[in-house]
Amino acid sequence: MPMDSELQDSAAQDPAITPAPSVDSAACAVDEAATQDAYAKAMVDLEVLFDRNPAYGRLYAALLLQCQDQVPEENAAAMADALKSSVAQTQDGASIVSTLVRKGGVARTILVDGQVYAGTMADLQSDESIPQEATVEFLIQTTQAGIDAAEAYLRIMSVNSLLAQDPQRADGFLLVIKESASPEGSTTAQLQEALIQAGIIKPGIQSAQELHASYFTSKLEQHGALVWDRKRWRATQEGMAMLDASM
């Protein structure tokens, strides 16, 4: 019967004899699979989040890209509040950050007296072993899924992509931007009238019309070309660039 050393030599020479994987390599494979599953789930969850909350799309994307380096959670919340550009964005910054944590776009790290706490926020709140005088910090950092989802969203929602997706209404989009480019901006009613005068929208009772000014303003706002500010639509720098490129 061959000795152990001989058996090892035989295994090295004979590809049919395969040593069993080590415990460490098996654990690494499990961790890698879990990471891939978490990434895939986060990508799906973030895509749904962007689709169901169009008013927040650009805010989510900008915040995710700004938090690629770890920052205190209160700073991330302040960033979210500063990024608001529409009255439709009623959530406070802290709630926005918490939403992105739940959807896997950002990871939250909890520090207790400078040491990483292994549990969740719920665990922390019920953990009686932590003294009341302990210093607790919350840090936020965008995950790889968060970065990829934000970049994909911005590619899809670029101003140029809007014209590519809906070329037959390009004249309407450009007219709305032009009418909203002045310092005083334009109301929805003013844009409706301008579109009617240009023959892009048919005259008549608005409720009976197939196409309204709100179609154009909604699309342009989602793609970053317009903002709703002080009860008027105003063209953004992206919108002005789109207008200039068309001339």
C-alpha positions as CSV (number, residue, x, y, z in Angstrom):
1,M,0.0,0.0,0.0
2,P,1.5,3.4,-1.0
3,M,2.5,5.8,1.6
4,D,0.7,9.2,1.9
5,S,3.5,11.0,0.1
6,E,3.3,8.6,-2.8
7,L,-0.5,9.0,-3.0
8,Q,0.0,12.8,-3.2
9,D,2.6,12.4,-6.0
10,S,0.2,10.1,-7.9
11,A,-2.6,12.7,-7.6
12,A,-0.3,15.4,-9.0
13,Q,0.6,13.2,-11.9
14,D,-2.8,11.6,-12.7
15,P,-5.5,14.2,-13.6
16,A,-8.1,11.5,-12.8
17,I,-7.2,11.7,-9.2
18,T,-8.5,15.1,-7.9
19,P,-7.9,16.1,-4.4
20,A,-11.0,17.2,-2.5
21,P,-11.5,21.0,-2.3
22,S,-10.4,22.6,1.0
23,V,-12.9,24.0,3.4
24,D,-11.5,27.5,2.8
25,S,-12.1,27.3,-1.0
26,A,-15.6,26.0,-0.6
27,A,-16.4,28.8,1.8
28,C,-15.0,31.3,-0.7
29,A,-17.2,29.8,-3.4
30,V,-20.3,30.2,-1.2
31,D,-19.4,33.8,-0.4
32,E,-18.9,34.6,-4.1
33,A,-22.2,33.1,-5.0
34,A,-24.0,35.0,-2.2
35,T,-22.3,38.3,-3.4
36,Q,-23.5,37.6,-7.0
37,D,-27.0,36.9,-5.8
38,A,-27.1,40.1,-3.7
39,Y,-25.8,42.1,-6.7
40,A,-28.5,40.7,-9.0
41,K,-31.3,41.3,-6.5
42,A,-30.1,44.9,-5.9
43,M,-30.0,45.6,-9.7
44,V,-33.6,44.4,-10.0
45,D,-34.8,46.3,-7.0
46,L,-33.1,49.5,-8.1
47,E,-34.5,49.3,-11.6
48,V,-38.0,48.9,-10.1
49,L,-37.3,51.8,-7.7
50,F,-36.3,54.1,-10.6
51,D,-39.3,53.0,-12.7
52,R,-41.9,53.6,-10.0
53,N,-40.5,56.9,-8.8
54,P,-39.7,59.0,-11.9
55,A,-39.7,62.2,-9.9
56,Y,-36.7,60.9,-7.9
57,G,-34.8,59.2,-10.7
58,R,-32.1,61.8,-11.2
59,L,-31.8,62.5,-7.5
60,Y,-31.3,58.8,-6.8
61,A,-28.7,58.5,-9.5
62,A,-26.8,61.7,-8.5
63,L,-26.7,60.6,-4.8
64,L,-25.5,57.1,-5.6
65,L,-22.6,58.5,-7.6
66,Q,-21.7,61.1,-5.0
67,C,-21.5,58.5,-2.2
68,Q,-19.0,56.2,-3.9
69,D,-16.6,57.1,-1.1
70,Q,-17.8,56.3,2.4
71,V,-19.5,59.3,4.1
72,P,-21.5,59.8,7.3
73,E,-25.1,59.1,6.8
74,E,-26.2,62.5,8.0
75,N,-24.0,64.0,5.2
76,A,-25.6,61.7,2.6
77,A,-29.1,62.9,3.8
78,A,-28.0,66.5,3.5
79,M,-26.8,65.8,0.0
80,A,-30.2,64.2,-0.9
81,D,-32.0,67.3,0.4
82,A,-29.7,69.6,-1.6
83,L,-30.3,67.6,-4.8
84,K,-34.0,68.2,-4.8
85,S,-35.2,70.0,-7.9
86,S,-39.0,69.5,-7.9
87,V,-41.9,70.1,-5.5
88,A,-42.9,66.5,-6.2
89,Q,-39.9,65.4,-4.2
90,T,-41.5,65.4,-0.8
91,Q,-39.4,62.8,1.0
92,D,-36.7,64.1,3.3
93,G,-33.1,63.2,2.7
94,A,-32.9,60.7,5.6
95,S,-35.8,58.7,4.1
96,I,-34.3,58.8,0.6
97,V,-31.0,57.3,2.0
98,S,-32.9,54.6,4.0
99,T,-34.8,53.7,0.8
100,L,-31.5,53.2,-1.1
101,V,-30.1,51.1,1.8
102,R,-33.2,48.8,1.6
103,K,-32.9,48.4,-2.1
104,G,-29.2,47.6,-2.0
105,G,-28.0,50.8,-3.7
106,V,-25.9,51.8,-0.7
107,A,-24.4,49.9,2.2
108,R,-24.7,51.1,5.8
109,T,-21.8,50.5,8.2
110,I,-22.4,50.9,11.9
111,L,-19.6,51.9,14.2
112,V,-19.8,51.6,18.0
113,D,-17.0,53.4,19.7
114,G,-15.0,53.2,16.4
115,Q,-15.5,49.4,16.0
116,V,-17.7,47.9,13.3
117,Y,-20.9,46.5,14.6
118,A,-21.9,43.2,13.0
119,G,-25.6,43.5,13.5
120,T,-28.4,45.5,11.8
121,M,-30.0,48.7,12.8
122,A,-32.8,46.7,14.5
123,D,-30.2,44.6,16.3
124,L,-28.5,47.8,17.5
125,Q,-31.7,49.3,18.9
126,S,-32.4,46.2,21.0
127,D,-28.8,45.4,22.0
128,E,-28.6,45.9,25.8
129,S,-24.9,45.1,25.9
130,I,-24.1,48.5,24.3
131,P,-23.7,51.2,27.0
132,Q,-25.8,54.3,26.7
133,E,-22.7,56.5,26.6
134,A,-21.3,54.6,23.6
135,T,-20.5,56.6,20.4
136,V,-22.5,55.3,17.5
137,E,-21.8,56.3,13.9
138,F,-23.5,55.4,10.7
139,L,-21.5,55.5,7.4
140,I,-22.9,55.1,3.9
141,Q,-21.2,53.9,0.7
142,T,-22.6,53.1,-2.7
143,T,-22.5,49.5,-3.7
144,Q,-21.3,48.3,-7.1
145,A,-25.0,47.6,-7.9
146,G,-25.8,51.2,-7.0
147,I,-23.1,52.6,-9.2
148,D,-24.1,50.4,-12.2
149,A,-27.8,51.1,-11.7
150,A,-27.2,54.9,-11.6
151,E,-25.0,54.9,-14.6
152,A,-27.5,52.8,-16.6
153,Y,-30.3,55.1,-15.6
154,L,-28.5,58.2,-16.7
155,R,-27.6,56.7,-20.1
156,I,-31.2,55.8,-20.7
157,M,-32.5,59.1,-19.4
158,S,-30.2,61.4,-21.3
159,V,-31.7,64.3,-23.2
160,N,-30.4,62.9,-26.5
161,S,-32.0,59.5,-25.8
162,L,-35.4,61.2,-25.5
163,L,-35.3,62.4,-29.1
164,A,-34.1,59.0,-30.2
165,Q,-37.0,57.3,-28.3
166,D,-39.7,59.7,-29.6
167,P,-38.4,61.4,-32.8
168,Q,-41.9,62.2,-34.1
169,R,-42.4,64.6,-31.2
170,A,-39.0,66.3,-31.4
171,D,-40.5,69.6,-32.6
172,G,-42.8,69.6,-29.5
173,F,-40.0,68.9,-27.1
174,L,-37.8,71.7,-28.6
175,L,-40.6,74.2,-28.6
176,V,-41.4,73.6,-24.9
177,I,-37.7,74.1,-24.0
178,K,-37.6,77.3,-26.1
179,E,-40.7,78.7,-24.4
180,S,-39.2,77.8,-21.0
181,A,-35.8,79.2,-21.6
182,S,-36.6,82.8,-20.6
183,P,-35.9,84.0,-17.1
184,E,-39.6,84.1,-16.2
185,G,-40.2,80.5,-17.5
186,S,-43.6,79.3,-18.7
187,T,-46.8,77.9,-17.1
188,T,-48.3,74.7,-18.4
189,A,-51.2,76.7,-19.8
190,Q,-48.8,79.0,-21.8
191,L,-47.0,75.9,-23.1
192,Q,-50.3,74.3,-24.1
193,E,-51.2,77.5,-26.1
194,A,-47.8,77.6,-27.8
195,L,-48.1,74.0,-28.8
196,I,-51.6,74.6,-30.3
197,Q,-50.3,77.7,-32.2
198,A,-47.5,75.6,-33.6
199,G,-49.9,72.9,-34.8
200,I,-48.3,70.3,-32.6
201,I,-51.4,70.0,-30.4
202,K,-55.0,70.2,-31.8
203,P,-57.2,73.0,-30.4
204,G,-60.2,72.1,-28.3
205,I,-61.2,71.0,-24.8
206,Q,-58.0,69.8,-23.1
207,S,-59.7,66.7,-21.5
208,A,-60.7,65.5,-25.0
209,Q,-57.3,66.0,-26.5
210,E,-55.0,63.0,-27.2
211,L,-51.9,65.0,-26.5
212,H,-51.3,67.6,-23.8
213,A,-48.5,70.0,-22.8
214,S,-48.0,67.8,-19.7
215,Y,-46.8,65.0,-21.9
216,F,-43.9,67.1,-23.1
217,T,-43.1,68.7,-19.7
218,S,-43.2,65.3,-17.9
219,K,-40.8,63.7,-20.4
220,L,-38.5,66.6,-20.4
221,E,-38.4,66.8,-16.6
222,Q,-37.6,63.1,-16.3
223,H,-34.7,63.6,-18.8
224,G,-33.3,66.6,-17.0
225,A,-34.2,69.2,-19.6
226,L,-36.9,71.1,-17.5
227,V,-37.5,71.8,-13.8
228,W,-40.7,73.0,-12.1
229,D,-39.7,76.0,-10.1
230,R,-42.0,78.6,-8.5
231,K,-45.0,77.4,-10.4
232,R,-43.3,77.7,-13.8
233,W,-41.4,75.4,-16.1
234,R,-37.8,76.4,-16.6
235,A,-35.2,75.0,-19.0
236,T,-32.1,73.5,-17.5
237,Q,-28.5,73.7,-18.9
238,E,-29.1,70.2,-20.4
239,G,-32.3,71.5,-22.1
240,M,-30.6,74.6,-23.4
241,A,-27.7,72.4,-24.8
242,M,-30.4,70.2,-26.5
243,L,-32.0,73.4,-28.0
244,D,-28.6,74.8,-29.2
245,A,-27.7,71.5,-30.8
246,S,-30.9,71.5,-32.8
247,M,-30.2,74.9,-34.4
